[in-house]
Amino acid sequence: MDMHTVVVGTSGTTAEDVVAVARHGARVELSAAAVEALAAARLIVDALAAKPEPVYGVSTGFGALASRHISPELRAQLQRNIVRSHAAGMGPRVEREVVRALMFLRLKTVASGHTGVRPEVAQTMADLLNAGITPVVHEYGSLGCSGDLAPLSHCALTLMGEGDAEGPDGTVRPAGELLAAHGITPVELREKEGLALLNGTDGMLGMLVMALADLKNLYTSADITAALSLEALLGTDKVLAPELHAIRPHPGQGDSADNMLRVLAGSGLTGHHQDDAPRVQDAYSVRCAPQVNGAGRDTLDYAAVVAGRELASSVDNPVVLPDGRVESNGNFHGAPVAYVLDFLAIVAADLGSICERRTDRLLDKNRSHGLPPFLADDAGVDSGLMIAQYTQAALVSEMKRLAVPASADSIPSSAMQEDHVSMGWSAARKLRTAVDNLARIVAVELYAATRAVEIRAAQGLTPAPASQAAVDALRAAGAEGPGPDRFLAPDLAAADTFVREGRLVAAVEPVTGPLA
């Protein structure tokens, strides 16, 4: 199978496939088993639609209006209307990769055969993804229950050839024009199909999956920057010894300590300079880096377990069961996803906080053990990295505000039918901002630590080979080294891109071997 094609079957999908489709434009195909399951489930829905007894979502209204039985001649209108009325988002557009993840994950559930959607609807969903057509989805509108209703409705609207969408060239046009330009026939929804396209946790799940991918890189990057800061501060690497972490066996802690130890191997700055300094132990921000970074890593692992379960789920209401029943349920509630999205915002804020504390220590001549004030070339004439730390501190402060959990809130909706909601979409949106900020925070520490390591080298102390590799790669990426004051924003932007794209990890691994 072509490595750029993702096949959607009946049993869910993987995080890697979500990222491939959302970020890298991988093609999507339905498996033969998925098409067969779709057709089989549709036969069940059609049979129920033909009966006089009302069935929720098939021949009734929705939510608080579920008590009304809808006659056959009005059911197509009912399905169109739910999409149109629920496409009520407001505010800025969300990112293209988020919408692609949303569409792909809805297709994943549809393909399970538990929704009753016809195969041709699922194929059209795949066709939109493959054509690079991205519905316009807005920031506000989802309460995370019943799933991400408004965002998914905007996607379903595009399937109908209505509303606005972005073409592969980045231009927003009427959806009908874009579908026609790509030879895609708009879908005419039938019983249950409108509802099946709207009920799901797909937006918050897609953002969780992408945040996990980004945070994995940032946690490894933060282990590297912590090691560089320890080295620049002439700290001891004895606290990283495996036997110390074995007696408190949190897996993430052990991995972070091992990463730092690998980066510091062969350093001429660590392990013996403390004897000449007025300190017995390094500060917590240096000494406890594996404990903080590691606890965050363990939280990522738990979040990945939740994401994996959700990726294997079929989230819809009602659902078509293998025995032919169509049953209402509450699986659309976003609580499991919302909680871990909030957990991740908390640990990201704490990681940002400890990174900033090390940066501040590097810049303070009273605590940096021989480094110049603010790592300036000529302190007083030059301000060095003083305001870079201000920027980092502002980012950390925002991270703390973003760590306030969205999932602790709920607001009743739908005439009290939906009287408890998850706010998972909001948790996901603020986590995306937190992840962006964390990359910048790690980048500022990296920029300060590499400058400090270079100053130590000028003092005659040889950094670890992995540290030197990080310094060399960062300088090659456009972030300059020590010297008189200059326009600093471009250097910090280069460091941010360097960290965000995983190039810091890539720079040191040829020396250290693969890092956790």
Disulfide bonds with the S-S distance in Angstrom:
none
